[in-house]
């Protein structure tokens, strides 16, 4: 006979003791189950204990998530979240560097659990961490030559714990001081900094910008596009991803007039060339998050060109006509086509119409033109073709020389296209 649905069979661990095999009645209060476990090991004050998953997550079992416990789950009896938070709050303030480092390491791990995070935040733990970052940086800089691994790890674990705690959405981002923002920005602006510190700092800046208008303005005063771009030229894809995420965040939250200014700066800094060289053509696979951030950057950039995209083109302007034909030639390698003199006029018109539609144009239906021009959505062609260069699309796997050629062509003719490539009948 199968056991009742409310009964789950688990193993419960306790340091220095053999694991217990136990049947948990999900109808009983969790506190009663913890008391029963503590009594089995003769442990007093059961209210100071809790159950948590014994896997890598170490998440606490609560009344809200206890239904996730399945038959065969391994649990661990441990200190309650409130007790653990209190102890760590004291340990991270230890005068012993070794004890402090170990406490920060534990804090960074436990802060992923919202149950623990709530208890630590209730002790004003966020303020404690920000004060440690603000006041501890100078000491870190003075002693890093002597004990660089220790102090570098301390700062990294501090920032990691901060990021994990803030990710739960319990504390508002508007509560942080200018001094803290300046410290975080200084880590990003340094030419030489530990990778882990840089990654956490970029993540913090992105969240500040996205979650607070006031913080956007303060971060924008501390960080420039020119200071971010060198991080794209390294070999660490995670740093590159977070860097583009910060650029996107600044772009997204900027006023309309500021966005165009940023776009001009990105063009001056040759951002597309840097992305092509150090991201797209790097000798490694592109992860999904990088692909997403590149897509977002591309959309934000092209959104600025929407008005120009729909601007009417002068059909008598030979230079603009040449750009349209050049676009088709590069996209479809038209130079390799056989001479069409022997083919019918209708066949040639059909071929041009097909190609321009693939590029996103609305094509003229004039039967008297042997090479029909598109009639609208001129820059859509550029958008469509440049989108094919986005990571994750089929074009990325094509010949790199072809990709480079298209990228170079758009670099040269970007302003011409954006000035209005909307052909008319």
Steps between C-alpha positions, in 0.01 A plus 500: 500500500653834399567756777258792541564795269581725797784276617849543352801286586824695546846471650610765750865574575661649809877555534667221697197271493363231273227626265145430605246341266170665578146531376376859496130571528440810291185575699699555819645847574863532397598604852359172635704300248819690594431436870457129429834491315677691779355270765637200309852642542434638850539861384338767718351831382353368177391855406866575425508232229365462149507258208669574171575314180829310517576565133708786360216750544482466881161674491296499820177303525208730584125463522479657153737261322465179703274350234803484271648223717486170310553139605872429531597863570802549724454776758732647759424618853673834542492832681183703444514788249465760776782346706720457195445860392583629847819297517616607154418862574746479789761289319538733202603773745777287650844655541656176374551512124470123467177489700361795309583341164334171597190684625467700177536182298216339695292816470542510121373142478211526744374831359356318198230364732220754544416358844848572633522826303191638672646429844838655414337808348287538816829543689584793269746274322489694171622815674777301664624374165488842333696650790759225465538580130523874559742488794693187412611599151787723607631232732464245223703717263779550756532134596423326171870474412563310823186288519338551161322162479346542846378857455395441143288205607353698790382778272373249244297307758365826644378616160363154420298494823373850425386402147327183625319686778383779268380252237218394733336841459455554873696827520452800271796606285423864579650468847869507402737790547706683240813379683402137441426565132838670458677202655328251272567719196866529599538122478365509144720792402822335620727367229606206717251336738408146596262347246252394768489851648454655156219259412307570823554874465361501146199299616435750781524799264258338254244436774540854638430652159205274418331527840534867591477819295696693762776240503512505119593867511766440763649199322502688169715767666754242615519266199564591137469286191872549441576344839280198428622414150848372607323222692364373168852457368593236758459126469248439780154461341318546829664841547416589140138398555461709815672794330252498211219460755613821675520684166148379418370609840649849462362518147152386608464743790654801329274790386433512125753774433765316699443175307600657172811641663585154633447348156742750352759416766459128434560565130809711575638227726446245221290280726376283213853430386603410855202266541577334169867448583485408868155339537357363176827385347660386825604136512221388733130429497260784571278443801128580502528800728761663276276439198211663684702807602629548145144478371384761753785734405412459133131576559578807711733630232262448211207650690679833469485469122128431466408850381780509246418148393162615370632816336415522132788455259564711193488250213718733291786480751743261335713465815207366700398272215855364494480426874180299450655295221824454699300374796343231284834409345668443837203320655452257214844495342345633180834535322515123466172492310518401131433759234125542481495631145370165378230484767158654471429846641226358719737244651751769585233721657377205702852433628548864611157509661574180694837631624368838616210339682747278686681817608176647637408739218161563347580474132381719215270330250611712206515266203714737298802474728727206440647521851210607723584726793347455842236756592511507879665381821842583361691466824306186581731335252797604708322389813418162353847437367683627805268288715643200323831589660346469844634211702281194482376557146589272209726761347754470779604159379567624147836593362660760728635695204147550369383618843795737527423638156140575592600654831758722329248609239246604761772683690580705189143565387312517830438876482402482134242234573364672807462831313208348314500202269130482430464468124187607319315387191 
